[in-house]
Amino acid sequence: YNLNVRGKRGNIVQTYPAVEYDFTPKVMSVSPGSWVHFQWTGNDDTNNNGGNNGEGIDGTDRSNLVEIKDPAANVPLHKEHTTLFNDA
């Protein structure tokens, strides 16, 4: 399985014609015991210079993984309820 991040830092106006950061594929069903290869890039030299404003401070461009119960809610699970990295 391969999970990628596409897009760039910023809101929809700042990133146009690209997209805001997003995972692709959006939904992935993985069999127990399978491997997932995560791919993304970041840039510590991203400055707020007009055409690349982003939504952060200079020199920051980060991605994170969190487990969520409901994709529509976009709220991370508390650490006691996560199973994403069990048996990893």
C-alpha positions as CSV (number, residue, x, y, z in Angstrom):
1,Y,0.0,0.0,0.0
2,N,1.2,3.5,-0.8
3,L,-0.1,6.7,0.9
4,N,1.0,10.0,-0.4
5,V,0.6,13.7,0.5
6,R,-0.1,16.1,-2.3
7,G,-0.4,19.9,-2.3
8,K,1.4,22.8,-0.6
9,R,1.1,24.8,2.6
10,G,-1.5,27.5,2.7
11,N,-5.2,28.1,2.2
12,I,-7.0,27.5,-1.1
13,V,-6.3,31.0,-2.4
14,Q,-2.6,30.9,-1.5
15,T,-2.0,27.5,-3.1
16,Y,-3.9,28.0,-6.3
17,P,-3.5,26.4,-8.9
18,A,-2.2,23.6,-6.6
19,V,-4.3,22.3,-3.7
20,E,-4.0,22.5,0.1
21,Y,-2.2,19.5,1.7
22,D,-4.3,16.4,1.3
23,F,-3.7,12.6,1.5
24,T,-4.2,10.5,-1.6
25,P,-5.9,8.1,-1.7
26,K,-8.5,9.7,0.6
27,V,-9.7,6.3,1.9
28,M,-7.5,3.3,2.3
29,S,-8.6,-0.1,3.6
30,V,-5.5,-2.1,4.7
31,S,-5.5,-5.8,5.6
32,P,-4.0,-6.7,9.0
33,G,-0.3,-7.5,8.8
34,S,0.1,-5.4,5.6
35,W,2.7,-2.6,5.2
36,V,1.9,1.0,4.3
37,H,4.5,3.2,2.7
38,F,4.0,6.9,3.6
39,Q,5.4,9.5,1.2
40,W,5.4,13.2,1.7
41,T,7.7,16.1,1.5
42,G,8.2,19.3,3.5
43,N,10.4,22.3,3.3
44,D,12.1,24.1,6.2
45,D,12.9,27.0,3.9
46,T,9.3,28.0,3.2
47,N,9.1,31.7,3.8
48,N,6.0,34.0,4.0
49,N,6.9,35.9,0.8
50,G,3.6,36.8,-0.8
51,G,3.3,34.0,-3.3
52,N,4.1,31.3,-0.8
53,N,2.4,32.7,2.4
54,G,1.1,29.6,3.9
55,E,-0.6,29.6,7.3
56,G,2.5,29.3,9.4
57,I,5.7,31.1,10.4
58,D,8.8,31.2,8.3
59,G,10.8,28.0,8.1
60,T,7.9,25.7,9.1
61,D,6.2,23.0,6.9
62,R,5.1,20.0,8.8
63,S,2.9,16.9,8.4
64,N,1.4,14.7,11.1
65,L,-0.4,11.4,11.4
66,V,-3.2,11.0,13.9
67,E,-5.9,8.3,14.2
68,I,-9.5,9.5,13.9
69,K,-12.8,7.6,14.6
70,D,-14.9,9.4,12.1
71,P,-13.4,11.1,9.0
72,A,-16.4,13.5,8.9
73,A,-15.6,14.7,12.4
74,N,-11.8,15.3,11.9
75,V,-11.1,14.9,15.6
76,P,-8.1,12.8,16.8
77,L,-8.7,9.9,19.1
78,H,-7.3,10.1,22.6
79,K,-4.1,8.0,22.9
80,E,-5.8,5.3,25.0
81,H,-8.2,4.6,22.2
82,T,-5.7,4.4,19.2
83,T,-4.9,1.1,17.5
84,L,-3.1,2.4,14.4
85,F,0.4,1.4,15.5
86,N,-0.5,-1.7,17.6
87,D,1.9,-4.5,16.9
88,A,4.1,-2.2,14.8
